Amino acid sequence: MEHFGEVVEQVEGHRARVKIRHQVSCSTCGRCGGVFGNPEKENTSLVEVIDPIGAKKGQLVKLITKDSEVLLAAFLLYILPLLGLLGGLFAGRALAPNLGLEGSPDLWGFGVGLIVMVLVFLILRSQEKNMNRGKRFKAEIAEVVNEEVIPEELRP
């Protein structure tokens, strides 16, 4: 996946902060803030990226993200909590009668499913700082580009 942006600041450890404009496919992801605010007004984000080429402040750059990383992030953020919900739903529904719990097994299953889903989200959230420190799930500056190379809708 490609993005284009403008280097705003150099960060220690061969990293940089880059201002990017959200692509249409990114508008609902939420990883870089697309869920919050009005997308028509606030369609840019400041993201920290790996900078192996030493781009300077003010330069326009092309960012690349591995497709496998995007798919893994989507799995962690969407599929894993859904699996937690479904697993908790079936486990709660099956265990409620065996444990002698009063009420509908379906409601117990729903409640356990929600609890497991929230636990999955909390575990993922607790690991966010560790993920931010590493190189995984980060875009990388591939090259410095001219403004003519950047599509009009993606110019920062």
VEXNU-794009 format. One record per atom (N, C-alpha, C): residue in one letter; atom name; x, y, z. Coordinates in pm, 1 decimal. Layout:
BEGIN
+------+------+----------+----------+----------+
| code | site |     east |    north |       up |
+------+------+----------+----------+----------+
|    A |   CA |        X |        Y |        Z |
...
+------+------+----------+----------+----------+
END
This chain:
BEGIN
+------+------+----------+----------+----------+
| code | site |     east |    north |       up |
+------+------+----------+----------+----------+
|    M |    N |     84.9 |   -116.4 |      0.0 |
|    M |   CA |      0.0 |      0.0 |      0.0 |
|    M |    C |     90.0 |    123.3 |      0.0 |
|    E |    N |     54.8 |    223.1 |    -80.0 |
|    E |   CA |    133.2 |    345.5 |    -90.0 |
|    E |    C |     58.4 |    464.8 |    -32.4 |
|    H |    N |    134.0 |    552.5 |     30.5 |
|    H |   CA |     85.4 |    682.1 |     76.0 |
|    H |    C |    188.8 |    785.2 |     34.3 |
|    F |    N |    146.2 |    908.4 |     29.7 |
|    F |   CA |    238.2 |   1018.2 |      5.8 |
|    F |    C |    218.6 |   1119.5 |    116.9 |
|    G |    N |    324.6 |   1185.5 |    155.9 |
|    G |   CA |    313.3 |   1283.7 |    262.4 |
|    G |    C |    431.2 |   1378.0 |    265.2 |
|    E |    N |    427.0 |   1468.2 |    362.7 |
|    E |   CA |    532.3 |   1567.5 |    381.3 |
|    E |    C |    597.4 |   1547.3 |    517.1 |
|    V |    N |    730.6 |   1541.1 |    516.6 |
|    V |   CA |    804.4 |   1524.1 |    641.5 |
|    V |    C |    788.9 |   1651.0 |    723.4 |
|    V |    N |    742.2 |   1637.1 |    846.9 |
|    V |   CA |    719.2 |   1750.0 |    935.4 |
|    V |    C |    829.9 |   1761.4 |   1039.8 |
|    E |    N |    883.4 |   1644.4 |   1080.3 |
|    E |   CA |    980.0 |   1645.0 |   1189.7 |
|    E |    C |   1063.3 |   1517.2 |   1185.7 |
|    Q |    N |   1191.8 |   1529.3 |   1219.2 |
|    Q |   CA |   1279.0 |   1414.9 |   1235.8 |
|    Q |    C |   1268.3 |   1367.1 |   1380.3 |
|    V |    N |   1267.0 |   1236.7 |   1400.1 |
|    V |   CA |   1260.1 |   1176.7 |   1533.1 |
|    V |    C |   1382.0 |   1086.4 |   1547.0 |
|    E |    N |   1434.1 |   1076.1 |   1668.5 |
|    E |   CA |   1553.1 |    993.6 |   1689.2 |
|    E |    C |   1527.4 |    848.6 |   1650.0 |
|    G |    N |   1634.1 |    779.3 |   1615.4 |
|    G |   CA |   1622.3 |    637.7 |   1581.2 |
|    G |    C |   1575.9 |    613.0 |   1440.0 |
|    H |    N |   1615.5 |    696.3 |   1344.3 |
|    H |   CA |   1577.8 |    680.6 |   1203.2 |
|    H |    C |   1426.9 |    675.0 |   1184.0 |
|    R |    N |   1359.9 |    769.5 |   1245.8 |
|    R |   CA |   1215.1 |    782.3 |   1230.9 |
|    R |    C |   1181.7 |    926.4 |   1196.8 |
|    A |    N |   1063.4 |    945.4 |   1142.9 |
|    A |   CA |   1017.5 |   1079.8 |   1107.9 |
|    A |    C |    867.1 |   1088.0 |   1128.7 |
|    R |    N |    819.1 |   1209.3 |   1149.5 |
|    R |   CA |    674.5 |   1233.4 |   1152.5 |
|    R |    C |    636.9 |   1291.8 |   1017.6 |
|    V |    N |    534.4 |   1233.3 |    959.1 |
|    V |   CA |    492.8 |   1270.3 |    823.9 |
|    V |    C |    344.4 |   1303.4 |    825.7 |
|    K |    N |    309.1 |   1414.6 |    760.2 |
|    K |   CA |    168.0 |   1452.4 |    746.2 |
|    K |    C |    115.7 |   1388.0 |    618.2 |
|    I |    N |     11.2 |   1306.6 |    633.4 |
|    I |   CA |    -47.5 |   1239.5 |    518.1 |
|    I |    C |   -194.8 |   1275.2 |    505.7 |
|    R |    N |   -245.3 |   1261.9 |    385.9 |
|    R |   CA |   -388.5 |   1279.1 |    360.7 |
|    R |    C |   -449.3 |   1139.3 |    350.1 |
|    H |    N |   -563.4 |   1119.1 |    412.7 |
|    H |   CA |   -626.6 |    987.4 |    413.8 |
|    H |    C |   -674.4 |    949.7 |    274.9 |
|    Q |    N |   -652.5 |    823.8 |    240.7 |
|    Q |   CA |   -709.1 |    769.9 |    118.5 |
|    Q |    C |   -852.2 |    727.5 |    145.9 |
|    V |    N |   -928.8 |    708.7 |     41.0 |
|    V |   CA |  -1067.7 |    666.9 |     56.6 |
|    V |    C |  -1074.0 |    532.4 |    128.9 |
|    S |    N |   -983.5 |    440.8 |     96.2 |
|    S |   CA |   -985.5 |    308.0 |    159.1 |
|    S |    C |   -948.6 |    313.6 |    306.3 |
|    C |    N |   -884.3 |    421.5 |    350.7 |
|    C |   CA |   -841.2 |    433.2 |    490.6 |
|    C |    C |   -941.8 |    508.2 |    577.9 |
|    S |    N |  -1044.9 |    561.4 |    519.7 |
|    S |   CA |  -1129.1 |    655.2 |    593.0 |
|    S |    C |  -1197.6 |    595.9 |    715.5 |
|    T |    N |  -1222.1 |    465.3 |    717.1 |
|    T |   CA |  -1291.4 |    406.5 |    831.5 |
|    T |    C |  -1204.9 |    311.7 |    913.3 |
|    C |    N |  -1077.2 |    302.6 |    882.1 |
|    C |   CA |   -990.3 |    208.0 |    952.9 |
|    C |    C |   -974.8 |    246.8 |   1098.6 |
|    G |    N |   -942.7 |    372.1 |   1126.4 |
|    G |   CA |   -926.5 |    416.7 |   1263.2 |
|    G |    C |   -785.7 |    406.5 |   1315.9 |
|    R |    N |   -696.8 |    337.0 |   1248.2 |
|    R |   CA |   -560.2 |    319.3 |   1299.5 |
|    R |    C |   -489.3 |    452.9 |   1314.3 |
|    C |    N |   -510.4 |    544.3 |   1223.6 |
|    C |   CA |   -442.3 |    673.8 |   1233.6 |
|    C |    C |   -540.2 |    786.9 |   1261.2 |
|    G |    N |   -655.8 |    756.8 |   1314.2 |
|    G |   CA |   -748.0 |    861.2 |   1356.5 |
|    G |    C |   -862.8 |    887.4 |   1262.0 |
|    G |    N |   -880.3 |    804.6 |   1158.3 |
|    G |   CA |   -985.5 |    828.0 |   1060.9 |
|    G |    C |  -1126.1 |    821.3 |   1116.7 |
|    V |    N |  -1145.2 |    752.4 |   1227.7 |
|    V |   CA |  -1278.9 |    738.6 |   1284.6 |
|    V |    C |  -1322.6 |    866.7 |   1355.1 |
|    F |    N |  -1226.5 |    941.6 |   1408.2 |
|    F |   CA |  -1258.3 |   1058.5 |   1487.7 |
|    F |    C |  -1262.4 |   1183.6 |   1401.6 |
|    G |    N |  -1359.7 |   1268.9 |   1426.9 |
|    G |   CA |  -1368.0 |   1396.4 |   1357.2 |
|    G |    C |  -1440.8 |   1384.3 |   1224.7 |
|    N |    N |  -1449.9 |   1496.5 |   1158.4 |
|    N |   CA |  -1517.5 |   1506.8 |   1030.6 |
|    N |    C |  -1417.1 |   1479.5 |    919.0 |
|    P |    N |  -1433.6 |   1371.0 |    840.4 |
|    P |   CA |  -1335.0 |   1337.8 |    739.1 |
|    P |    C |  -1318.8 |   1444.5 |    631.3 |
|    E |    N |  -1424.5 |   1522.4 |    602.3 |
|    E |   CA |  -1411.1 |   1628.2 |    501.6 |
|    E |    C |  -1321.4 |   1740.8 |    551.1 |
|    K |    N |  -1323.9 |   1768.6 |    680.5 |
|    K |   CA |  -1244.0 |   1877.1 |    736.7 |
|    K |    C |  -1107.2 |   1828.4 |    784.3 |
|    E |    N |  -1105.8 |   1713.7 |    848.4 |
|    E |   CA |   -983.5 |   1664.5 |    912.7 |
|    E |    C |   -938.0 |   1535.7 |    845.5 |
|    N |    N |   -901.1 |   1544.4 |    717.3 |
|    N |   CA |   -862.1 |   1423.2 |    646.9 |
|    N |    C |   -711.0 |   1407.0 |    637.9 |
|    T |    N |   -636.8 |   1472.7 |    726.5 |
|    T |   CA |   -493.0 |   1452.2 |    734.1 |
|    T |    C |   -456.1 |   1402.1 |    872.6 |
|    S |    N |   -345.4 |   1331.3 |    878.7 |
|    S |   CA |   -294.9 |   1280.2 |   1005.6 |
|    S |    C |   -144.4 |   1296.9 |   1010.1 |
|    L |    N |    -94.3 |   1301.5 |   1130.3 |
|    L |   CA |     49.1 |   1304.1 |   1153.7 |
|    L |    C |     86.7 |   1165.0 |   1202.8 |
|    V |    N |    168.9 |   1093.0 |   1125.5 |
|    V |   CA |    205.6 |    956.5 |   1160.7 |
|    V |    C |    356.9 |    944.1 |   1174.0 |
|    E |    N |    399.6 |    855.1 |   1262.3 |
|    E |   CA |    542.3 |    828.7 |   1277.9 |
|    E |    C |    578.3 |    711.0 |   1188.7 |
|    V |    N |    682.6 |    729.7 |   1107.7 |
|    V |   CA |    723.4 |    627.0 |   1012.2 |
|    V |    C |    872.3 |    598.0 |   1027.6 |
|    I |    N |    914.4 |    486.9 |    971.7 |
|    I |   CA |   1056.1 |    451.5 |    968.1 |
|    I |    C |   1120.0 |    529.0 |    853.0 |
|    D |    N |   1236.4 |    588.1 |    878.2 |
|    D |   CA |   1303.0 |    672.3 |    778.7 |
|    D |    C |   1445.0 |    621.5 |    750.2 |
|    P |    N |   1458.2 |    519.0 |    666.2 |
|    P |   CA |   1591.0 |    464.4 |    638.6 |
|    P |    C |   1675.6 |    552.2 |    546.3 |
|    I |    N |   1612.1 |    647.2 |    475.1 |
|    I |   CA |   1687.3 |    728.6 |    378.3 |
|    I |    C |   1725.6 |    865.8 |    433.0 |
|    G |    N |   1677.9 |    902.5 |    550.4 |
|    G |   CA |   1714.0 |   1030.6 |    609.9 |
|    G |    C |   1648.4 |   1149.7 |    541.6 |
|    A |    N |   1519.2 |   1141.4 |    515.7 |
|    A |   CA |   1446.7 |   1251.9 |    452.0 |
|    A |    C |   1448.1 |   1375.1 |    542.2 |
|    K |    N |   1452.9 |   1492.0 |    480.8 |
|    K |   CA |   1459.8 |   1618.1 |    554.8 |
|    K |    C |   1321.5 |   1679.8 |    570.3 |
|    K |    N |   1310.1 |   1767.9 |    670.0 |
|    K |   CA |   1184.8 |   1838.9 |    696.6 |
|    K |    C |   1142.6 |   1916.0 |    571.0 |
|    G |    N |   1014.7 |   1903.7 |    536.5 |
|    G |   CA |    958.9 |   1973.8 |    422.2 |
|    G |    C |    960.3 |   1893.3 |    292.9 |
|    Q |    N |   1032.2 |   1782.9 |    288.2 |
|    Q |   CA |   1037.0 |   1702.3 |    166.3 |
|    Q |    C |    911.6 |   1618.4 |    152.1 |
|    L |    N |    868.1 |   1600.0 |     27.7 |
|    L |   CA |    755.3 |   1511.7 |     -2.3 |
|    L |    C |    809.8 |   1371.1 |    -21.4 |
|    V |    N |    743.5 |   1275.0 |     39.1 |
|    V |   CA |    794.6 |   1138.0 |     37.4 |
|    V |    C |    684.7 |   1039.0 |      1.4 |
|    K |    N |    729.9 |    925.2 |    -48.7 |
|    K |   CA |    639.3 |    812.7 |    -76.5 |
|    K |    C |    658.6 |    712.4 |     36.4 |
|    L |    N |    548.6 |    671.9 |     97.7 |
|    L |   CA |    549.8 |    575.1 |    207.1 |
|    L |    C |    496.0 |    442.3 |    157.0 |
|    I |    N |    556.2 |    334.3 |    203.7 |
|    I |   CA |    505.0 |    201.9 |    167.9 |
|    I |    C |    474.1 |    124.3 |    295.2 |
|    T |    N |    372.0 |     42.7 |    287.6 |
|    T |   CA |    332.7 |    -45.6 |    396.2 |
|    T |    C |    316.8 |   -184.3 |    336.5 |
|    K |    N |    370.8 |   -283.5 |    404.2 |
|    K |   CA |    358.4 |   -421.0 |    355.6 |
|    K |    C |    212.0 |   -464.3 |    362.8 |
|    D |    N |    165.4 |   -527.0 |    255.5 |
|    D |   CA |     27.5 |   -575.3 |    253.2 |
|    D |    C |      2.2 |   -676.8 |    363.5 |
|    S |    N |    101.9 |   -759.5 |    393.6 |
|    S |   CA |     84.1 |   -859.5 |    499.0 |
|    S |    C |     63.5 |   -792.9 |    634.9 |
|    E |    N |    129.7 |   -679.2 |    658.4 |
|    E |   CA |    111.5 |   -606.3 |    784.4 |
|    E |    C |    -28.7 |   -546.8 |    793.2 |
|    V |    N |    -78.2 |   -495.0 |    681.1 |
|    V |   CA |   -213.7 |   -438.3 |    678.5 |
|    V |    C |   -316.3 |   -547.8 |    706.6 |
|    L |    N |   -297.2 |   -664.9 |    646.4 |
|    L |   CA |   -390.1 |   -775.5 |    668.7 |
|    L |    C |   -384.3 |   -826.0 |    812.8 |
|    L |    N |   -263.6 |   -833.6 |    870.3 |
|    L |   CA |   -251.0 |   -876.7 |   1009.2 |
|    L |    C |   -317.2 |   -776.1 |   1103.8 |
|    A |    N |   -297.7 |   -646.6 |   1077.8 |
|    A |   CA |   -361.4 |   -544.0 |   1160.8 |
|    A |    C |   -513.3 |   -553.8 |   1150.7 |
|    A |    N |   -565.2 |   -575.5 |   1030.4 |
|    A |   CA |   -710.2 |   -590.1 |   1012.5 |
|    A |    C |   -760.8 |   -713.1 |   1087.4 |
|    F |    N |   -684.9 |   -822.3 |   1082.7 |
|    F |   CA |   -724.3 |   -942.5 |   1155.7 |
|    F |    C |   -729.8 |   -915.3 |   1305.6 |
|    L |    N |   -625.4 |   -849.8 |   1357.8 |
|    L |   CA |   -620.4 |   -822.8 |   1501.2 |
|    L |    C |   -731.9 |   -728.9 |   1546.0 |
|    L |    N |   -763.7 |   -629.4 |   1465.3 |
|    L |   CA |   -861.6 |   -529.2 |   1506.7 |
|    L |    C |  -1006.8 |   -569.4 |   1481.6 |
|    Y |    N |  -1030.1 |   -655.0 |   1382.8 |
|    Y |   CA |  -1168.0 |   -687.2 |   1347.1 |
|    Y |    C |  -1203.6 |   -834.0 |   1370.7 |
|    I |    N |  -1122.5 |   -925.3 |   1320.3 |
|    I |   CA |  -1157.7 |  -1067.1 |   1323.7 |
|    I |    C |  -1137.9 |  -1126.9 |   1463.3 |
|    L |    N |  -1026.5 |  -1095.3 |   1528.5 |
|    L |   CA |   -999.5 |  -1151.9 |   1660.8 |
|    L |    C |  -1108.2 |  -1115.7 |   1763.5 |
|    P |    N |  -1152.2 |   -990.2 |   1773.8 |
|    P |   CA |  -1263.0 |   -960.4 |   1865.6 |
|    P |    C |  -1393.5 |  -1031.2 |   1826.4 |
|    L |    N |  -1417.4 |  -1044.0 |   1696.4 |
|    L |   CA |  -1537.2 |  -1115.1 |   1651.7 |
|    L |    C |  -1531.0 |  -1262.1 |   1691.8 |
|    L |    N |  -1413.1 |  -1323.0 |   1678.2 |
|    L |   CA |  -1396.4 |  -1462.2 |   1721.9 |
|    L |    C |  -1416.1 |  -1474.6 |   1873.3 |
|    G |    N |  -1368.7 |  -1374.7 |   1948.8 |
|    G |   CA |  -1390.9 |  -1373.3 |   2093.4 |
|    G |    C |  -1538.5 |  -1365.1 |   2127.1 |
|    L |    N |  -1611.5 |  -1280.4 |   2054.9 |
|    L |   CA |  -1755.5 |  -1267.2 |   2076.5 |
|    L |    C |  -1827.2 |  -1399.6 |   2048.0 |
|    L |    N |  -1795.1 |  -1460.1 |   1933.0 |
|    L |   CA |  -1862.0 |  -1584.9 |   1896.8 |
|    L |    C |  -1824.0 |  -1698.6 |   1990.2 |
|    G |    N |  -1694.4 |  -1708.9 |   2024.9 |
|    G |   CA |  -1651.2 |  -1813.7 |   2117.6 |
|    G |    C |  -1716.9 |  -1798.7 |   2253.3 |
|    G |    N |  -1723.1 |  -1675.4 |   2303.9 |
|    G |   CA |  -1789.4 |  -1649.7 |   2431.7 |
|    G |    C |  -1938.2 |  -1676.6 |   2424.7 |
|    L |    N |  -1998.3 |  -1644.2 |   2312.4 |
|    L |   CA |  -2141.6 |  -1668.2 |   2293.1 |
|    L |    C |  -2173.7 |  -1817.5 |   2303.9 |
|    F |    N |  -2099.2 |  -1898.5 |   2230.0 |
|    F |   CA |  -2126.0 |  -2042.7 |   2231.5 |
|    F |    C |  -2088.0 |  -2104.8 |   2365.8 |
|    A |    N |  -1977.1 |  -2060.3 |   2424.5 |
|    A |   CA |  -1934.3 |  -2115.2 |   2553.9 |
|    A |    C |  -2035.4 |  -2078.6 |   2663.5 |
|    G |    N |  -2076.5 |  -1953.5 |   2666.9 |
|    G |   CA |  -2173.9 |  -1910.5 |   2768.0 |
|    G |    C |  -2307.3 |  -1979.7 |   2752.7 |
|    R |    N |  -2348.4 |  -1997.7 |   2628.5 |
|    R |   CA |  -2477.1 |  -2064.1 |   2601.6 |
|    R |    C |  -2472.1 |  -2210.7 |   2644.4 |
|    A |    N |  -2357.3 |  -2275.7 |   2622.5 |
|    A |   CA |  -2344.2 |  -2417.5 |   2658.0 |
|    A |    C |  -2324.6 |  -2435.6 |   2808.9 |
|    L |    N |  -2253.8 |  -2343.9 |   2873.1 |
|    L |   CA |  -2222.0 |  -2360.3 |   3015.0 |
|    L |    C |  -2335.6 |  -2318.3 |   3108.9 |
|    A |    N |  -2420.7 |  -2227.1 |   3065.9 |
|    A |   CA |  -2525.9 |  -2175.7 |   3153.5 |
|    A |    C |  -2614.1 |  -2286.7 |   3211.1 |
|    P |    N |  -2668.2 |  -2378.4 |   3130.8 |
|    P |   CA |  -2752.0 |  -2485.0 |   3189.1 |
|    P |    C |  -2670.9 |  -2582.0 |   3275.8 |
|    N |    N |  -2545.3 |  -2608.2 |   3235.5 |
|    N |   CA |  -2461.9 |  -2702.1 |   3311.2 |
|    N |    C |  -2423.4 |  -2647.7 |   3447.8 |
|    L |    N |  -2411.8 |  -2516.1 |   3459.1 |
|    L |   CA |  -2377.0 |  -2454.4 |   3586.8 |
|    L |    C |  -2500.0 |  -2420.1 |   3669.7 |
|    G |    N |  -2616.9 |  -2444.2 |   3613.4 |
|    G |   CA |  -2741.2 |  -2418.5 |   3685.5 |
|    G |    C |  -2773.3 |  -2271.0 |   3697.8 |
|    L |    N |  -2731.7 |  -2191.6 |   3602.0 |
|    L |   CA |  -2758.9 |  -2047.1 |   3605.8 |
|    L |    C |  -2902.4 |  -2020.8 |   3563.7 |
|    E |    N |  -2967.8 |  -1932.3 |   3636.8 |
|    E |   CA |  -3107.0 |  -1896.3 |   3608.1 |
|    E |    C |  -3112.4 |  -1807.6 |   3484.1 |
|    G |    N |  -3220.9 |  -1813.7 |   3411.8 |
|    G |   CA |  -3241.8 |  -1726.6 |   3296.8 |
|    G |    C |  -3211.7 |  -1797.6 |   3165.4 |
|    S |    N |  -3224.0 |  -1721.0 |   3062.9 |
|    S |   CA |  -3206.8 |  -1773.1 |   2927.9 |
|    S |    C |  -3059.5 |  -1802.6 |   2897.1 |
|    P |    N |  -3029.7 |  -1921.0 |   2846.2 |
|    P |   CA |  -2892.1 |  -1951.2 |   2806.1 |
|    P |    C |  -2841.8 |  -1857.8 |   2695.7 |
|    D |    N |  -2935.5 |  -1811.9 |   2611.3 |
|    D |   CA |  -2896.4 |  -1719.2 |   2504.7 |
|    D |    C |  -2845.0 |  -1587.1 |   2562.4 |
|    L |    N |  -2912.3 |  -1538.0 |   2665.8 |
|    L |   CA |  -2866.9 |  -1413.9 |   2728.8 |
|    L |    C |  -2733.2 |  -1432.5 |   2798.6 |
|    W |    N |  -2715.9 |  -1547.3 |   2864.4 |
|    W |   CA |  -2586.9 |  -1574.9 |   2927.5 |
|    W |    C |  -2476.8 |  -1582.7 |   2821.2 |
|    G |    N |  -2506.6 |  -1647.2 |   2710.8 |
|    G |   CA |  -2409.8 |  -1656.1 |   2601.7 |
|    G |    C |  -2374.2 |  -1519.5 |   2546.7 |
|    F |    N |  -2475.7 |  -1435.6 |   2529.6 |
|    F |   CA |  -2452.2 |  -1300.5 |   2479.1 |
|    F |    C |  -2364.2 |  -1221.4 |   2576.0 |
|    G |    N |  -2395.1 |  -1232.3 |   2705.4 |
|    G |   CA |  -2317.1 |  -1160.9 |   2806.5 |
|    G |    C |  -2172.5 |  -1207.5 |   2812.1 |
|    V |    N |  -2151.9 |  -1338.7 |   2809.4 |
|    V |   CA |  -2015.2 |  -1393.1 |   2811.9 |
|    V |    C |  -1941.4 |  -1353.6 |   2683.9 |
|    G |    N |  -2012.1 |  -1357.0 |   2570.9 |
|    G |   CA |  -1950.9 |  -1316.4 |   2444.5 |
|    G |    C |  -1903.3 |  -1172.2 |   2447.4 |
|    L |    N |  -1986.2 |  -1083.4 |   2501.6 |
|    L |   CA |  -1946.5 |   -942.7 |   2512.7 |
|    L |    C |  -1825.6 |   -925.7 |   2605.1 |
|    I |    N |  -1826.0 |   -998.4 |   2714.8 |
|    I |   CA |  -1713.5 |   -989.0 |   2809.4 |
|    I |    C |  -1584.0 |  -1035.8 |   2743.4 |
|    V |    N |  -1589.1 |  -1147.2 |   2671.0 |
|    V |   CA |  -1468.6 |  -1198.2 |   2603.6 |
|    V |    C |  -1422.0 |  -1099.9 |   2496.6 |
|    M |    N |  -1515.6 |  -1043.0 |   2421.1 |
|    M |   CA |  -1478.4 |   -945.9 |   2317.8 |
|    M |    C |  -1410.1 |   -823.6 |   2379.9 |
|    V |    N |  -1463.3 |   -771.9 |   2488.8 |
|    V |   CA |  -1402.9 |   -657.3 |   2556.7 |
|    V |    C |  -1264.9 |   -694.3 |   2610.0 |
|    L |    N |  -1249.5 |   -814.4 |   2662.4 |
|    L |   CA |  -1117.9 |   -859.0 |   2709.9 |
|    L |    C |  -1016.1 |   -863.8 |   2596.1 |
|    V |    N |  -1058.6 |   -909.9 |   2479.9 |
|    V |   CA |   -968.4 |   -912.3 |   2363.3 |
|    V |    C |   -926.6 |   -770.0 |   2327.9 |
|    F |    N |  -1020.9 |   -676.6 |   2325.3 |
|    F |   CA |   -987.7 |   -536.5 |   2296.7 |
|    F |    C |   -891.0 |   -480.5 |   2400.9 |
|    L |    N |   -913.3 |   -511.6 |   2527.5 |
|    L |   CA |   -825.5 |   -461.6 |   2633.3 |
|    L |    C |   -684.5 |   -519.5 |   2621.8 |
|    I |    N |   -674.6 |   -645.6 |   2587.4 |
|    I |   CA |   -542.2 |   -706.7 |   2567.9 |
|    I |    C |   -470.6 |   -641.2 |   2450.3 |
|    L |    N |   -542.1 |   -620.3 |   2340.6 |
|    L |   CA |   -480.9 |   -552.7 |   2225.0 |
|    L |    C |   -437.9 |   -411.0 |   2261.3 |
|    R |    N |   -521.3 |   -340.5 |   2334.9 |
|    R |   CA |   -489.6 |   -203.7 |   2376.8 |
|    R |    C |   -366.9 |   -200.7 |   2467.3 |
|    S |    N |   -354.7 |   -299.7 |   2555.4 |
|    S |   CA |   -238.8 |   -302.9 |   2645.5 |
|    S |    C |   -109.0 |   -328.4 |   2570.1 |
|    Q |    N |   -117.0 |   -388.5 |   2453.9 |
|    Q |   CA |      2.6 |   -416.8 |   2373.3 |
|    Q |    C |     35.5 |   -306.0 |   2273.9 |
|    E |    N |    -47.1 |   -201.1 |   2270.3 |
|    E |   CA |    -29.1 |    -94.9 |   2171.8 |
|    E |    C |    105.5 |    -23.9 |   2185.2 |
|    K |    N |    149.5 |      5.3 |   2306.8 |
|    K |   CA |    277.7 |     73.5 |   2325.4 |
|    K |    C |    393.1 |    -12.4 |   2275.5 |
|    N |    N |    387.5 |   -143.0 |   2302.9 |
|    N |   CA |    491.7 |   -232.9 |   2253.6 |
|    N |    C |    494.8 |   -234.3 |   2100.8 |
|    M |    N |    378.5 |   -231.9 |   2039.0 |
|    M |   CA |    371.5 |   -232.2 |   1892.7 |
|    M |    C |    422.6 |   -100.5 |   1835.1 |
|    N |    N |    394.5 |     11.0 |   1901.3 |
|    N |   CA |    439.4 |    141.2 |   1852.5 |
|    N |    C |    590.0 |    156.7 |   1859.5 |
|    R |    N |    654.7 |     91.3 |   1956.6 |
|    R |   CA |    799.8 |    101.9 |   1971.4 |
|    R |    C |    873.2 |     24.3 |   1862.7 |
|    G |    N |    815.0 |    -82.5 |   1815.5 |
|    G |   CA |    881.6 |   -167.7 |   1717.1 |
|    G |    C |    863.9 |   -116.2 |   1575.2 |
|    K |    N |    913.4 |   -194.6 |   1481.6 |
|    K |   CA |    903.6 |   -158.8 |   1340.0 |
|    K |    C |    779.7 |   -217.5 |   1273.6 |
|    R |    N |    716.9 |   -310.6 |   1342.8 |
|    R |   CA |    599.1 |   -374.2 |   1286.2 |
|    R |    C |    481.8 |   -276.5 |   1284.9 |
|    F |    N |    399.8 |   -284.6 |   1184.3 |
|    F |   CA |    282.0 |   -200.7 |   1167.0 |
|    F |    C |    318.9 |    -54.0 |   1143.0 |
|    K |    N |    436.1 |    -26.1 |   1092.3 |
|    K |   CA |    476.5 |    110.9 |   1061.1 |
|    K |    C |    507.8 |    121.0 |    913.0 |
|    A |    N |    467.4 |    233.4 |    856.4 |
|    A |   CA |    503.5 |    261.7 |    717.9 |
|    A |    C |    651.3 |    298.3 |    712.8 |
|    E |    N |    708.2 |    287.9 |    593.8 |
|    E |   CA |    849.3 |    318.8 |    573.9 |
|    E |    C |    862.1 |    415.2 |    456.8 |
|    I |    N |    951.1 |    513.4 |    472.7 |
|    I |   CA |    975.5 |    606.9 |    362.6 |
|    I |    C |   1055.4 |    532.7 |    255.9 |
|    A |    N |   1000.0 |    525.8 |    134.7 |
|    A |   CA |   1065.9 |    455.4 |     25.6 |
|    A |    C |   1154.2 |    549.1 |    -55.3 |
|    E |    N |   1106.0 |    672.1 |    -77.4 |
|    E |   CA |   1183.0 |    765.7 |   -157.6 |
|    E |    C |   1127.0 |    907.0 |   -143.6 |
|    V |    N |   1210.4 |   1003.7 |   -178.2 |
|    V |   CA |   1167.3 |   1143.5 |   -185.2 |
|    V |    C |   1111.2 |   1163.6 |   -324.9 |
|    V |    N |    995.0 |   1231.0 |   -335.2 |
|    V |   CA |    927.8 |   1247.3 |   -464.5 |
|    V |    C |    899.9 |   1395.0 |   -492.2 |
|    N |    N |    868.0 |   1422.6 |   -618.2 |
|    N |   CA |    823.6 |   1556.3 |   -658.6 |
|    N |    C |    672.9 |   1564.2 |   -646.9 |
|    E |    N |    621.2 |   1685.3 |   -638.2 |
|    E |   CA |    477.2 |   1704.9 |   -623.0 |
|    E |    C |    398.4 |   1649.2 |   -741.5 |
|    E |    N |    458.4 |   1647.1 |   -861.0 |
|    E |   CA |    387.3 |   1597.3 |   -980.1 |
|    E |    C |    356.4 |   1448.1 |   -970.9 |
|    V |    N |    434.0 |   1375.1 |   -893.9 |
|    V |   CA |    414.8 |   1230.3 |   -879.5 |
|    V |    C |    294.4 |   1197.4 |   -793.2 |
|    I |    N |    260.8 |   1286.4 |   -700.6 |
|    I |   CA |    153.7 |   1261.2 |   -603.2 |
|    I |    C |     18.8 |   1292.3 |   -667.1 |
|    P |    N |    -75.7 |   1196.2 |   -661.2 |
|    P |   CA |   -210.5 |   1225.0 |   -711.3 |
|    P |    C |   -271.4 |   1345.4 |   -635.9 |
|    E |    N |   -350.5 |   1423.2 |   -705.6 |
|    E |   CA |   -408.4 |   1546.6 |   -648.6 |
|    E |    C |   -482.2 |   1521.5 |   -517.1 |
|    E |    N |   -560.0 |   1413.3 |   -510.9 |
|    E |   CA |   -640.4 |   1387.0 |   -390.6 |
|    E |    C |   -556.9 |   1342.6 |   -270.8 |
|    L |    N |   -428.6 |   1310.2 |   -291.8 |
|    L |   CA |   -342.8 |   1263.6 |   -183.4 |
|    L |    C |   -237.1 |   1366.3 |   -142.3 |
|    R |    N |   -238.1 |   1483.4 |   -203.3 |
|    R |   CA |   -136.8 |   1584.0 |   -167.3 |
|    R |    C |   -163.3 |   1637.3 |    -26.7 |
|    P |    N |    -57.0 |   1643.5 |     54.1 |
|    P |   CA |    -73.4 |   1690.6 |    192.1 |
|    P |    C |   -103.1 |   1838.6 |    202.1 |
+------+------+----------+----------+----------+
END
